[in-house]
């Protein structure tokens, strides 16, 4: 995200987290604004289009078999997703 100038915060436990397109930690539901929700949805769409599926905020699926190959695949695909997101939505940040 940083390489593509996309502000991103990861919240919760490292093996089961949620990401928000913002540069500050959200401390309450009220801080999760319509703008952040919209940008989160656009990021989720870009990730899905690049082959990364995130669980909904109400569900958690920690991975117990995350390999080095999985990490490489995630890095490759997430790079493409952040590039796509930035190209299409940088004007909204």
N, C-alpha and C positions, 0 to 999 in steps of 0.2 A: 504494500500500500504506500509506504513512504517513498519508494522509488518512482511512484506515479502521482505524487502529491495528493494522495487521498488520505484525509484525516481519519484515523481508525482507532477505536478503543476496544479492547477485549475485556469482558467482565465475567466473573464467576470463577469456577475452578478450572485450572489449566486443561484438564482432560474432558471437560464438558462446559464449554463457554459460549457466549454470544458476542457477536461483533456489532458495533454501532458506528455509523459514519459520522463521527464527531471527534473533537480533540480533547474532550473532557469526560471524566467518569460520570455516569448518570447515577444520582443518589436517590431518586424517587421516580415514580411513574409520571409525575407531572413534568419532569425534565425531559422525558421522551416525547419531544414535540412532533407535530405533524411533519415538519421539514425533515427531522431525523428519521421518522418512520418511512417517509417517502424515499429518502436516499438509501435507507437500509433495504427497502424492497427492490430498488434499482440494482443495488449491489448483489443481492441474492439472485436476481434474474441473470446478471452477468456471470456469476459463479456457476449457476446451473447450465447456462449456455456453453460454458467452458468445461463442463464435466464434474463440477464439485457441487454436491448436494448437502445443504445444511439442514439439520432437524429444526422444526418449528421451536419457538421460544418456550413452548409448554412441554417439550419433550427433550430428553437427554439420552444420547447414545454414545457413551465413552468407548473408545476403541482400545481393545486389549491386545490387538495384534498389529500395531502400527510399525511397519518395517522401514528401513532406509529407502527402499524403492517407493514405498507409499509417500514418504516425505519428499522425495525428488519429484514424483508425479504431482503432488500437491503444489510444490513450489512452481513448477512449470505451468500448471493450469491456473493457479491463482495469479501469477504474473500476467497471463493473458487476460484474465477477468478484470484485474485492476486497470490494465491498459484500456480495455474496452469501456469500463465504467468511466474512467477519466475522460476519454474521448467524447463520450455521449453526455456526461453530466457535470463536467468541471465548472461550467457556468452557474451551477446551482449551489456550489460549495460556499 
